[in-house]
Amino acid sequence: MRYGIIGTGAIGGYYGSKLAHSGKDVHFLLHKDYEYVREHGLHVHSCDGDFSLNPVQAYPDTKDMPVCDVVLVGLKSVNNGLLSHLLPPLLKEDTLVVLIQNGIGLEEDLQAMFPHLQIAAGLAFICSSKTEPGVIRHECYGSINIGNYSCKQEEKVLAVRDDFLQAGVKAALVEYREARWKKAVWNMPFNGMTVALNTTTDQLLSHPSTERLIHDQMLEVIHAAQHLGVQNMHEAFADKMIQMTREMVPYSPSMKLDFDFQRPMEIDYLYTKPIEEARNAGFSMPKLEMLENELRFIQHRYLNK
């Protein structure tokens, strides 16, 4: 299968590079570091072993790219409006688009944009960053779960999973709603709290007060999901996520890096959408609503200097 990567950053760049390194036909859309990657390639410094791609099938515009069987979208969700013109050159009748993004409501909004598009969710469990041209730093973890949202060809979703496995990436098929909300159990507390307190994940768990607050926020997500009828959401999952985070290297999540570089943060899909969905079903998330408001204040200050 031919893959297209929209958003060759810490996530899209890592998974696309793994697929290409294993021999898959992968085409990368790049923006700021297009010229660098064309000349020097992509380099992955990984806890599982470093590797490089050179040459890279790199493009500055999707109009120059071939149509693809699968498109992996690793854009920050604040840029999803760009998909209306980025995606069409890559699409054929049965193209599968996998959104490897954080948040709730992503697939629903993309489906409204492209009613006949086949879509799946990609839930990445990875610590990685890209803070310099052409270089991705993979610190730990790296698995990906795939939840089918609207793909009529189950065999294609299976084929994507198998390609990831062949590329050395732990991958599994999961139920879509459960997967999105389970990812939110980690994302909603840690992304926002590292920004609000200007810290890293390990520091949040090093003090009883912030550890308790993180745990309470996780329970808000779990109880919201239960209220919405999401299956297999149990309070013990919060303890599992906290223990997993203790075992991670000290980490700045994607929202913290956006804050550090004074970029727009993914507040809408990470906070506003899930909070509204829960509220519309009669469940409130007061601690996370407070965090959302704090993040909007912080973002307004640096974007309006």
N, C-alpha and C positions, 0 to 999 in steps of 0.2 A: 504494500500500500504506500501511496505517496502522502507525506505529511507536510502541512504548512504550519509555521509557528508565527503567531501574531503576538508580539510582546516578548522579545528575546532578552528578558531580564533574569532575575535570580531564580524564578520558577520556570518560565517557558524556556529560558536558555539552558537550564540544567536538564530538564526532561528531554528537550529537543536534542541536546548534545549527546545524551545517553543513547537515544534512538539512533542518531547518525553514527555514533562511534561503533554501534553494533552492526552497522551495514545497511540500515534503513535509508530510504530516499527521503531526505528532510530538507525543506526550504525555509529559510529564516528571514523574517521581516525585521529590519533594524532601522534605527533612527539616528540618534546622536553618534553612535560609534560604528556606523556602516563602513566608512572609509577605513577605519582602524581594522575592523574584522576582515574586510576584503584583503587587506595587505598582510595582516599578522595572524588571522585566525581567531578561534574561540578557545579559551583555556579554562579548564575546570580544576580547581584545587580542592580535592575532596578527601574527606576522612576515609573513604573507601579506595583511594588511589587516584593520583592525578592523571589527567589525560588532556590532549589537545586535538582540535579539528583544524586542519589547514591543508587544502583550501576548504572554504565554507560556501555553500550555496546561499548567498546572502543577497538581499534586495532592499532598495530604499523605498519601494512602492509596490503594493500588491498587484497593481496593473501589470507589472513586469514578471509576476510569478505564474507558474503553471496552475491549472485547476488541480485540486487535491481530493483525495479520498477522505482524509481526516484533517481537520484544522484544530490545533491546540491554541486556545486563547489564554495568554498569560498577562494580558494588560491589567493595570490597576483599574478597578471598576469605575473610578471617576472618569475614565476615558471611554467607557462603553458606548457613548454616543457616536464615536468614530467608527464603530462596527458597521454602521449603515452604508459606508462607502468602502471600508477596508475588506469586508467579507465577500461581496458579490463577485469580484474577479477570480476568487478561489473556488467558487461553488459550482458543482454539477448537481444533477437531480438527486443523487443519493449521498452527497457529502455529509459526514458527521462532524458537528462542531462540539468540542469538549471545552467547557469553561473551567479552567483551573484558576479559580478566583475565590476570594473569601466573601461570605455573606449569605443573606437569604433574599430570594426574589429575583436573582440574576437570570435564571432560565426563563421565568415567566415574562420578564421584560424583553428578552431577546426574541422569544416566540412571538410576542406582539409585533416586533419589528419585522420578523420573517416568519409568517404564519405556517409555511410549509417546510421549514427547516427542521432537520433531525438534530436533536440536542442531547448532550449528556453533561453531567457534572463531574469535574475532577477534583477530588478532595486530597490535597497534598499534605502529607505529614513530614515536614522537612524544615531544617534550619539552614537557610542559605541566603546569600546576599550578593549583590553586584554593585560595587561602589566605584569601579574604575572601568574604562573601556575594554571590552572583550574578555573580562576576567570574572568568573563566577566562583564564589567561595562556598563550598558545601561543608557545613560544620558537623551535622549529625542527622540521623534518621534519613528519610528519603523515599518512603513508600507512597503509593497513590491508590486511592479507592475511586472507583468509577460507578456513578449512579445514573441509570438510564432515565432520562426525562421524557423524550418523545421520539426516540429512534425506533423505527418499525423493523429494523434489521438487527435482531438480537445477535446474529452471527458477526456483525461488524463490531459491536461492542466487545464481544468475546475476542475478536481478532486484535483489537487495540490492547486489551489486557495481556494477551499472549505476546504481542510485540514488546510490551514493557518488561514482561518476565524474561524474554530472550535477551533484552538489553541489560539485565541485571538489576532491574527495579522491582521491588516487591509490590505486587498489584493484585487487587481483588475487585469483584463486582459486589455492589452493596445496594440496599434499597435507598432510593433517592432522598426522600424526606428525612429518614432517620440519619443518613449520612450528613446532610446539610446541618441539621440541628446538633448533632454530636460534635461537628467541627466548631459550631458556634459556642459550645460549652467552654472551649479553650480560648477561641478568638475574642469573644466579647470582653472577658475580664482582662486578659493579658495585653492585648493590643492597646486598649484605652488606658489602662493603669500605668503602663510603662511611659506613656506620654504625659498623663496628668501628674505623675510624680517624678518624671524625668529620670528613669532608672532602667534596670534590666530585670529579666524574669527571676534570676537567682536572688536578687536583693528583695524583691517583693515577697519571696517565701522565707527570707531570713529573719523576718520580724513577725511576732505573733499577731499583731494588729492587722497588718496587710495580708498575711496568710488567711486570717479569718475573713477578711473582706473579700478576697478572691474566692474563697470557698462559698460564701454567701451569694456572690454574683453568679457563680456556676450553678448553684441550686435554683436561682431565678430562671436561668435558661432551661434547666431540666424540667422545672415545674411548668414553665410556659409551653414547652414541647408536649408534655403530658396532657396539658389542658387542650392542646390542639389535636390530640389523638395520635401523636407520633409514637410508634411502637419502640419497645426496648430502651426506654429512657428511664434510668434508675438513679437514685441519689448516690449510690456507690460509684457511679461513673465519675463524679467530681473528685473523689479520693484517688481514683486511678489516674486522672489527668494531672492532679497535683504531684503525685509520685513520679509520673513520667517527666514532668517539668523539673523536678529535683535532680533527675538523672541526666538532664540536658546540660550542654555547655551553657555558661551565661550568655543570654541571647537578647538581642533587640529585635522585636517583631517588625513586620513590614510597616505598620503604622508609626512605630517609633522612628524608623529610618526616614519616613516621609516628614515627620516632625523635625528631625535633625537637619534635613536638607530644605526645610521650609516649603514643602510641596503640599498640595491639597491632600487631605486624608480621606480614607474610604468610610466616612461616617454614615452615609446613606444606607448602604447595603449591610454594613456590619452592625449598625445600631438602629437607625430609624425604621427600616423595613421590618425587622423581627419584632421590635417593640410595638409597632403599629399593628402587626398581625396578631400578636398576643392580646393587645388592648381590644381589638375588634372582636375577639373571641371571649372577652370578659375577664382577662387576666392582666394584672399590672406588674411591671418590673421596676420598682422605684429606685433601687440602687443603680441599675444600668441606665435608667432615664436620667438620673443625676450625672452619671459619667458622660452620657451623650451631650448634655448641656455644657459640661465643663470642656469637652473636646471642641464644641462649636465656638466657645469663647476663646480658647487657645488659638484655634485656627484663624479666627477673625482677626486677632491681634497681629499675627505675623503676615497674613496675606494682605492686610490693609495698612501696612506701615507707610 
